[in-house]
Amino acid sequence: MTERPVGRLEILLAAYEYELGHCFRCPRRQIQVTRVGEITSPEGETPLYACRTCVAELLLAHDRALDPPDRRYRQIPRFPRQVESP
């Protein structure tokens, strides 16, 4: 029996410490969540907790944001504006 290779995402998900709580991204309640950030204001700090599914989606969105674009950007030529005389 061969073991399946563990992917980077699975390693990252396993590194978090989980507790029972509410996910801020989805409607699920009393599931395993981990702290992923906070919202700070003059009144204080509100911790944000997310479930494993939402943490995985956040990590993938982060990875996609760092990927280079599928196509190269090209410079659009700019033409000088013609000023009409009165």
Secondary structure, 3 states (H helix, E strand, C coil): CCCCCCCHHHHHHHHCCCEEECCCCCCCCCEEEEEEEEEEECCEEEEEEEEHHHHHHHHHHHHHHHCCCCCCCCCCCCCCCCCCCC
